[in-house]
Amino acid sequence: MYHTFSFPLSKSKGDYFTYKDGNPFRVILYNNGLSTRFVVSPQLSWILDGKLCQVCKQEEPSIKSKVNLDQFKIDIDKKFTKGIVKRAVELRLLRNGFYTQPKRVQQCEKYISRFFENKEINLEELAEAYGLSERITKLFPDKTPEFEAKND
């Protein structure tokens, strides 16, 4: 409830180490299929120092992009509009651990989280109240993307 975790230090009563999540590390529940245990990890911002890691980039540092970014940007903006593309990039960054939302959006999310922590509201009901539902879509149904990579 308060993002604190207490771990016994010994078998004797009263010997506990209490740890507050995010101060300075994150506590993660890990399951490898055989057992479940807590793992303490440094915050993502410490590891990456503000840069995308190689897993997030999904490429090696010596590999260059195969597509001209300016041409790709023109193509994708034409197909989806700049607003949609920006939103999709923000979602991609969020899935890779980078929060790019404006300050007020972050504050609102924290406010909503308090109600979730206390089990005072239901996410599905909240989404329904705002007319949000899961949407399933396909990219370029029954054909391949039209954009051709042109190297200069």
WODA-V310261 format. One record per backbone hydrogen bond with DSSP energy under -1.0 kcal/mol. NH is the residue of the N-H (numbers start at 1). CO is the residue of the C=O. If there is no record, write none. Layout:
BEGIN
nh->NH co->CO
nh->NH co->CO
END
This chain:
BEGIN
nh->5 co->19
nh->7 co->17
nh->9 co->15
nh->15 co->12
nh->16 co->14
nh->17 co->7
nh->19 co->5
nh->21 co->3
nh->22 co->25
nh->23 co->20
nh->26 co->41
nh->28 co->39
nh->30 co->37
nh->32 co->35
nh->37 co->30
nh->39 co->28
nh->41 co->26
nh->46 co->43
nh->47 co->43
nh->48 co->44
nh->49 co->45
nh->51 co->48
nh->57 co->53
nh->58 co->54
nh->59 co->54
nh->63 co->60
nh->72 co->68
nh->73 co->69
nh->74 co->70
nh->75 co->71
nh->76 co->72
nh->77 co->73
nh->78 co->74
nh->79 co->75
nh->80 co->76
nh->81 co->77
nh->85 co->81
nh->86 co->82
nh->87 co->83
nh->88 co->84
nh->89 co->85
nh->90 co->86
nh->91 co->87
nh->92 co->88
nh->93 co->89
nh->94 co->90
nh->95 co->91
nh->97 co->94
nh->98 co->93
nh->106 co->102
nh->107 co->103
nh->108 co->104
nh->109 co->105
nh->110 co->106
nh->111 co->107
nh->112 co->108
nh->113 co->109
nh->114 co->110
nh->116 co->112
nh->117 co->113
nh->118 co->114
nh->119 co->116
nh->120 co->115
nh->126 co->122
nh->127 co->123
nh->128 co->124
nh->129 co->125
nh->130 co->126
nh->131 co->128
nh->132 co->127
nh->143 co->140
END
